[in-house]
């Protein structure tokens, strides 16, 4: 099942009803980054799609060298018992992409499953919405455009770790996400967005206890050029009008819109003044009013 299928839940429902089967999305969980790390596939779904389960495939050396027939026999037929396979026109499978849609149809005819060819999903000024196109928008900082194509906000999820506490010293305590946070990190800049605490345990006591739900945030993605101390790009979220104890917690940071690029300031006072403006702009973008004490 490809992106086009997910965007057409009515088709998923019709086919599942006709054959009395579940809808299972097959997806690869690891895409190598240029840095040598991996892009982890987030599954579980943020939008109702009619999907019953996700089969996450590890793209390792064995999978990469697998013959098309082996992929079909072991996975689609053997493990999933496929009755209908929904794919896009550019679907390839097997070692070096040797198998295509027509080969899949030929195999299906002798193995008891049908192949449905799905058209591209377009909209928002483009003929084809693709994963690579959305990723490019995010890495360019065009998160609002990416959200329109995704149907949800671009986000990263990770553990809040200790930083250098400089934000707290400046009056804007931030939640610093671990470098291992999962998701596509947008271009350097300051963003308006939301922070959600993913685990249910209470955080802190009294004024620093963490409330539930989405919290308005001003978010910085940078290597802190004013102080020139960071050895990697950081995602830091200031929960507007709150000072929360979030160390060790798992949070999701969603990006609504990019407010500006990153600047190096000549003085700490100039940085603090700009941060106050950023918070005001984030508040206006998110439509939240100042919190009354």
Secondary structure, 3 states (H helix, E strand, C coil): CCHHHHCCHHHHHHHHHHHCCCCEEEEECEEECCCCCEEECCCCCCCCCCCCEEEEECCCHHHHCCCHHHHHHHHHHHHCCCCEEEEECCCCECHHHCECHHHHHHHHHHHCCEEEEECCCCECCECCCCHHHHHHHHHCCCHHHHHHHHCCCEEEEEEEECCCCHHHHCCCCCEEECCCCECCCCCCEEEEEEEEECCCCCCCCHHHCCCCCEEEEEEEEECCCCCCCCCCCEEEEEECCCCCCCCCCEEEEEEEEEEECCCCCCCHHHHHHHHHHHHHHHHHHHCCCCCCC
